[in-house]
């Protein structure tokens, strides 16, 4: 990235401003704006997230916001109610209170002397979500949105559930927010009342994991905030952005297809990061693209941004499997419209352990499958948050617990863009079962790189609102849509489909070990073929403002460990995300941040699946030293999930708060596992 502070406008920085909501609660905002904005008002751009503007994502903010402000905008970062330095309590994600506050913030921005009345919203992840959700409410001063790494569907395509299966990231994400919600505001911002605010947060801190496990089907809880319930309520331009290593790339396709407003889609090779910081690379000049978007829709200037193809994607080239890539080989590809007016598909049929072209006659084969719990240990994260090292490993080890169907060596390269689909006819020997399907690139040296995948809770085969148990032994036709992807399969490589009946810990396992039987005739794979475009797409090199200095005082560690105890027949995946201790120089604050996650099981006991997380966060200055430790354990039996959790808070070395969340050990057989929790 090229850092620059030589910008068209001199930027004024306001460390904190209070924005008062209708009920008197004050939200904390950090602002960057052109020095002369009071005399020459400019549009405002809002990012509205809970990740602590003061010390959480300060460097990211310092790269983006002064750069955009230096080109003639007021950039405003607001801590959501109950987070960072804002007053109140944060009870859950995307509540109506949060969205109503967002509308009030936009009204406040439009009334400021330095704002010309036009407001845009930008955000990645949480901020991408509420950008779409607030646009859905149609506040009059909101004129355009850039939504990165977000979704239109909170149930079917978010961190909680996928194909009706509980995701391991549900526990991971709940634990992250459990830790965030335990943190105090900064005394330099809120003054002497910081302890009172901190105590209020600690006493109100609850387990979001419990809430999310109470809603295992698509109900009103998930429909709230899912703009797919009525796309027509979005009436302003939307740029949707994601990456192939991110968990939210599917939403870009749906937004382009279903919105009826000016819209653009951009998907690169990146993980869950803004594209100017994107890993795996190549990163791009995303902030320049943002300026082209904002200039068009907030200032009315023609920038050529809407002359671009509706969808621009990084077409991935084949690479050997790795849990981390600095760069993904490939090239930019495009579609003028999405979905494309001309659709081309490549279709294969399943034969006994083979993929054959659909026009070839095949016989009927019945194949039995019963995957071990180890199938999934090398799957990586549902969403790669930093690609370090959370991408899937060589799939040959995973494929040993699956059944595989290999295509013939390709006679010419095949490019696909979109969502592959697999149709299966299968039966299970249990009333509750799941299936995982992986599409992989098999290289001439037999190394196997996962390209994309899909999972389905088979009780959700007819929909997510009212699941239906399987009749053991009965065959059902099901379709599994895999995640959308852009991939080139080179000449001489093989296309592989692998099917398993478990995929832990990416997805929580079925209540019992399940045998699936698959009838191959009439089952197959459909690939959305992309016709290569001749035109070239170019992006500028990444630019941004120079961030403040950060000194790493204690090194961290980022790693994944797979541990097998063969004597006890136990296995564990340990995920280490330790940022060490670093000092943010411009606020003279040391920050401690580290997390460990453990996913384990014993033998073939599907009810032994266990997830554990431990977060430790802290801040230290000459006159301030605080730390919190949060732990969460998720276990299960055939009919229930159980949660044990702990929260401890420290000022210096003195523990000032402690709370335990302890399970009640009751069984009540039913299809939907229920949470039973006692708080003490």
Beta strands, then each sheet from edge to edge (+ up, - down):
strand 1: 2-3
strand 2: 11-20
strand 3: 26-34
strand 4: 42-49
strand 5: 74-79
strand 6: 115-124
strand 7: 142-148
strand 8: 161-162
strand 9: 165-166
strand 10: 237-243
strand 11: 263-268
strand 12: 311-316
strand 13: 330-335
strand 14: 344-351
strand 15: 354-357
strand 16: 366-369
strand 17: 403-406
strand 18: 414-418
strand 19: 421-428
strand 20: 434-442
strand 21: 448-457
strand 22: 476-481
strand 23: 485-489
strand 24: 494-500
strand 25: 516-529
strand 26: 543-544
strand 27: 550-554
strand 28: 557-565
strand 29: 570-584
strand 30: 589-602
strand 31: 605-621
strand 32: 624-636
strand 33: 640-651
strand 34: 654-663
strand 35: 674-675
strand 36: 677-679
sheet 1: 1+ 26+
sheet 2: 2+ 3- 5+ 4+ 6+ 7+ 10+ 11+ 12+ 13-
sheet 3: 8+ 9-
sheet 4: 15+ 14- 25+ 16-
sheet 5: 15+ 14- 25+ 19- 22+
sheet 6: 17+ 24- 20+ 21-
sheet 7: 18+ 23-
sheet 8: 27+ 29- 28+
sheet 9: 27+ 29- 30+ 31- 32+ 33- 34+ 36-
sheet 10: 27+ 29- 30+ 31- 32+ 33- 35-
end
